Amino acid sequence: MRTVDLIQKKRNGEALTAEEIKWLTEGYVDGTVPDYQMAAFAMATYFQGMTTEEISHLTMEMVASGDQIDLSAISGIKVDKHSTGGVGDKVTLILVPLVASFDVPVAKMSGRGLGHTGGTLDKLEAIKGFKIEQSQDNFIKQVQEIGLSVIGQSENLVKADKLLYALRDVTATVDIIPLIASSVMSKKIAAGADAILLDVTVGDGAFMKNIDDARELAQTMVSLGKAVGRQTVAVLTDMSQPVGRAIGNRLEILEALDILQGKGRDDVTSFICHLAQLLLRLAGVDKTVEEIHANLENGKALAKFEAMVEAQGGDLKDLYRQPVVKEIVEVKSEKDGYIAALPALEFGLFAMKLGAGRAVKTDVLDYETGIVFDKKVGDPVKTGEIIAKIYTNQILSQKELADFQKNVKIDTEVIQAQEILDIIS
């Protein structure tokens, strides 16, 4: 075989065989297929797409390109959750201990943030001493002992995806359904969980900007999971505004702690309880949303989170520490009305410029900075009332503050925000 022939075949809209995908994937991992040819193949795929069979073959070849984790030593149905990315997305921080509080084991590998999207690992590393790197044996042992662990992906897991994702990031081929689906599901399958909940975000702050594309991506990933015997459900969730109140690593940890103590906003708390209900059902545990919410109020979910922090070297005193910044800037409403929009992308980029996110992978994070919204979409607001607080170690210009204010949309009519848009099973 020749790589150029496979590029030409895909460029012409033809489907590759299982053998051709295997040859291409293995060649890319061992270096015989260079970056420039794989970049050409990714771009051809961007324009021509892939058949269901091609996506399935690519996914499983990615799985085969590295280690696979065997979780059989952990009793019960092991569950995992993945989000396709968003702004202020601290869902994993609450969902994992909440599900574990019902004695369902959660063995999760998470990622870092890039650009306007935040990463769970970055948030956890805002806790002094927290270690996201663990050996496979220690990972399994921790889940056996306390029921949960969230760690970074092993260097040897899904090698092909690591290489291809880095290439897609610099060749404008990230937002294509076959490559997103194979990337996500190869990691989830290799990570070894029995049941997977996929949070497919839709809207301004997500990769999928419209619900039709999000539904297609969700259905593709659910089909991939089921094809290899994993119970898989996808939830389409709204990412037109940030999740919850906080954007920024330590600020999101603190909001997660509030929710874990039953003190969070009703909307985000209810949303996470519904996700927990779906994940618990995948594990054969049927609970009402009220029963799930009770484990936030009675301290059981918080106890699980604290146990995980302690087990992974985190300092429990530092866990509850308020952020240390040079200035907290209050943004106040200039008129009466209702919050009509808080564009997730714009505020994610604003937080990134404060140091809460990375423009490129080598950027160093400022864990203390970010934004906390006192008001969210649908909330009433009066002139002079605080809408948000900006936690910054920089001097913000009048233009930057004006741009922030401009992105807060206020109307005279109430707009009802909706978190869960659809469920694909």
Residue pairs with C-beta under 8 A, 6 or more apart in sequence:
1 20
1 23
3 24
3 27
3 33
3 37
3 41
4 37
6 16
6 20
6 23
6 24
6 41
7 37
7 40
7 41
7 44
9 16
9 20
10 16
10 41
10 44
10 45
10 48
11 44
11 47
11 48
12 48
13 48
15 50
15 51
15 53
15 54
16 24
16 54
16 57
18 53
18 57
21 54
21 57
21 58
21 61
22 57
22 61
24 33
24 38
24 41
25 58
25 61
25 62
25 65
25 160
26 61
26 65
27 33
28 38
28 160
28 163
28 164
29 65
29 159
29 160
29 163
35 167
38 163
38 164
38 167
39 167
39 171
39 173
42 164
42 167
42 168
42 171
42 173
42 176
42 179
43 171
43 173
45 173
45 176
45 178
45 179
46 172
46 173
46 176
46 179
49 176
49 177
49 178
50 58
50 178
52 220
52 223
54 178
55 178
55 181
55 182
55 220
55 224
56 224
56 227
58 178
58 182
59 181
59 182
59 185
59 186
59 189
59 224
60 186
60 189
60 228
61 160
62 158
62 160
62 161
62 164
62 182
62 183
62 186
63 158
63 186
63 189
63 190
65 158
65 159
65 160
65 161
66 154
66 156
66 157
66 158
66 159
66 160
66 190
67 136
67 154
67 156
67 157
67 190
68 157
68 189
68 190
68 192
69 107
69 136
69 139
69 154
69 157
69 190
69 191
69 192
70 192
71 78
71 107
71 140
71 143
71 192
71 193
71 194
73 140
73 144
74 105
74 107
74 140
74 143
74 144
75 105
75 144
76 103
76 104
76 105
76 283
77 104
77 105
77 194
77 195
77 231
77 282
77 283
77 284
78 105
78 106
78 107
78 143
78 192
78 193
78 194
78 195
79 99
79 104
79 105
79 106
79 193
79 194
79 195
79 196
79 197
79 279
79 282
79 283
80 106
80 107
80 108
80 109
80 188
80 191
80 193
80 195
80 196
80 197
81 91
81 92
81 95
81 96
81 106
81 108
81 196
81 197
81 198
81 199
81 275
81 279
82 184
82 187
82 188
82 196
82 197
82 198
82 199
83 89
83 91
83 92
83 199
83 201
84 180
84 184
84 198
84 199
84 200
84 201
84 206
84 207
84 208
84 217
85 117
85 201
85 206
85 207
86 117
86 118
86 201
86 205
86 206
86 239
86 242
86 243
86 344
87 116
87 117
87 118
87 205
87 239
87 242
87 243
87 247
87 344
87 345
87 347
87 348
87 351
88 118
88 242
88 243
88 244
88 245
88 246
88 247
88 252
88 344
88 348
89 117
89 118
89 201
89 243
90 118
90 120
90 123
90 243
90 244
90 246
90 252
90 253
90 255
90 256
91 199
91 243
91 272
91 275
92 108
92 110
92 120
92 150
93 120
93 123
93 124
93 252
93 253
93 256
93 305
94 256
94 259
94 260
94 272
94 301
94 305
95 272
95 275
95 276
95 279
96 106
96 108
96 148
96 150
96 304
96 305
96 308
97 148
97 260
97 301
97 302
97 304
97 305
97 308
98 260
98 272
98 273
98 276
98 292
98 295
98 296
98 301
98 304
99 106
99 148
99 276
99 279
99 280
99 283
100 106
100 146
100 147
100 148
100 301
100 304
101 295
101 300
101 301
101 303
101 304
102 280
102 285
102 287
102 292
102 295
103 147
104 147
104 279
104 280
104 283
104 285
105 143
105 144
105 147
105 148
106 143
106 147
106 148
106 149
107 139
107 140
107 143
107 148
107 149
107 191
107 192
107 193
108 148
108 149
108 150
108 151
108 191
108 193
109 150
109 151
109 152
109 153
109 154
109 157
109 187
109 191
110 119
110 120
110 121
110 124
110 132
110 150
110 151
110 152
110 153
111 119
111 120
111 121
111 152
111 153
112 119
112 121
112 122
112 152
112 358
112 361
113 119
113 122
113 357
113 358
114 169
114 357
114 358
114 360
114 361
115 348
115 349
115 352
115 357
115 358
115 359
116 205
116 344
116 345
116 348
116 349
116 351
116 352
116 357
117 205
117 348
117 357
118 247
118 249
118 252
118 348
118 356
118 357
120 150
121 132
121 150
121 152
122 249
122 365
122 367
123 249
123 252
123 253
123 256
124 130
124 132
124 150
124 253
124 312
124 314
125 132
125 249
125 367
126 249
126 250
126 253
126 367
126 368
127 253
127 309
127 314
127 315
127 318
127 319
128 314
128 315
128 318
129 313
129 314
129 315
129 318
130 309
130 312
130 313
130 314
131 312
131 313
131 314
132 150
132 151
132 152
132 312
133 151
133 152
134 142
134 149
134 151
134 312
136 154
139 149
139 151
142 148
142 149
142 308
142 311
142 312
143 149
145 311
146 304
146 307
146 308
146 311
147 304
148 304
148 307
148 308
149 308
149 311
149 312
150 308
151 312
153 187
155 162
157 187
157 190
157 191
158 186
158 187
158 190
160 186
161 182
161 183
161 186
161 187
164 179
164 183
165 183
167 173
168 174
168 179
173 179
174 180
174 207
175 207
175 208
177 213
177 216
177 217
177 220
178 220
180 207
180 217
181 217
181 220
181 221
181 224
182 224
184 198
184 221
185 221
185 224
185 225
188 196
188 225
188 230
189 224
189 225
189 228
189 230
193 230
194 230
194 231
194 283
195 230
195 231
195 232
195 279
195 282
195 283
196 225
196 230
196 231
196 232
196 233
196 282
197 232
197 233
197 234
197 235
197 275
197 278
197 279
197 282
198 218
198 221
198 222
198 225
198 232
198 233
198 234
198 235
199 234
199 235
199 237
199 275
200 208
200 214
200 217
200 218
200 221
200 234
200 235
200 236
200 237
200 424
201 207
201 208
201 214
201 237
201 238
201 239
202 208
202 209
202 210
202 211
202 214
202 236
202 237
202 238
202 239
202 240
202 421
203 209
203 238
203 239
203 240
203 344
204 239
204 240
204 241
204 343
204 344
204 345
204 346
205 239
205 240
205 241
205 242
205 343
205 344
205 345
205 348
206 214
206 239
206 344
208 214
208 217
211 236
211 421
211 422
214 236
214 421
215 236
215 422
215 424
218 234
218 235
218 236
218 422
218 424
219 234
219 424
221 232
221 234
222 232
222 233
222 234
222 424
222 425
224 232
225 231
225 232
226 232
231 282
232 425
233 278
233 282
233 423
233 424
233 425
234 423
234 424
234 425
235 275
235 278
235 420
235 422
235 423
235 424
236 420
236 421
236 422
236 423
236 424
237 271
237 419
237 420
237 421
238 417
238 418
238 419
238 420
238 421
239 344
240 341
240 343
240 344
240 377
241 341
241 342
241 343
241 344
241 376
241 377
241 417
242 342
242 344
242 347
242 348
242 371
242 373
243 268
244 252
244 255
244 259
244 264
244 265
244 268
245 255
245 265
245 268
245 372
245 373
245 374
245 376
246 252
246 254
246 255
246 370
246 371
246 372
246 373
247 347
247 348
247 351
247 356
247 370
247 371
247 372
248 323
248 351
248 354
248 356
248 367
248 368
248 369
248 370
248 371
248 372
248 391
249 356
249 365
249 367
249 368
249 370
250 321
250 323
250 367
250 368
250 370
251 323
251 370
251 371
251 372
251 391
252 370
253 319
254 320
254 322
254 323
255 264
255 372
256 305
257 302
257 305
257 319
257 320
258 264
259 268
259 269
259 272
259 296
260 296
260 301
260 302
260 305
261 296
261 297
261 299
261 302
262 269
262 293
262 296
262 297
265 376
267 376
267 417
267 419
268 419
269 293
269 296
270 289
270 293
270 419
271 419
271 420
273 289
273 292
273 293
273 296
274 289
274 419
274 420
276 292
277 287
277 288
277 289
277 292
278 423
280 286
280 287
280 292
295 301
296 302
306 316
306 319
309 316
309 319
310 316
323 367
323 368
323 369
323 370
323 391
324 368
325 368
325 369
325 391
325 392
325 393
326 392
326 393
326 394
327 392
327 393
327 395
328 389
328 390
328 391
328 392
329 389
329 390
329 392
329 396
329 401
330 386
330 388
330 389
330 390
331 386
331 387
331 388
331 389
331 390
331 401
331 404
331 405
331 408
332 384
332 385
332 386
332 387
333 375
333 381
333 382
333 383
333 384
333 385
333 386
333 387
333 408
333 410
334 383
334 405
334 410
335 383
335 410
336 381
336 382
336 383
337 380
337 381
337 410
337 411
337 412
338 378
338 379
338 380
338 381
338 410
338 411
338 412
338 413
338 414
338 415
339 375
339 376
339 377
339 378
339 379
339 381
339 387
339 408
339 409
339 410
339 415
340 377
340 409
340 410
340 411
340 413
340 415
341 377
341 409
341 415
342 373
342 376
342 377
342 407
342 408
342 409
343 407
343 409
346 407
347 371
347 404
347 407
348 357
350 371
350 400
350 403
350 404
350 407
351 357
351 369
351 370
351 371
352 358
352 359
354 366
354 369
354 370
354 371
354 390
354 391
354 392
354 393
354 394
355 365
355 366
355 369
355 393
355 394
356 365
356 366
356 367
356 369
356 370
357 363
357 365
358 365
366 393
368 391
368 393
369 391
369 392
369 393
370 390
370 391
371 388
371 389
371 390
371 391
372 388
372 389
372 391
373 387
373 388
374 385
374 386
374 387
374 388
374 389
375 381
375 385
375 386
375 387
375 388
376 417
377 415
377 417
378 414
378 415
378 416
378 417
380 414
381 387
381 410
387 408
388 404
388 408
390 396
390 404
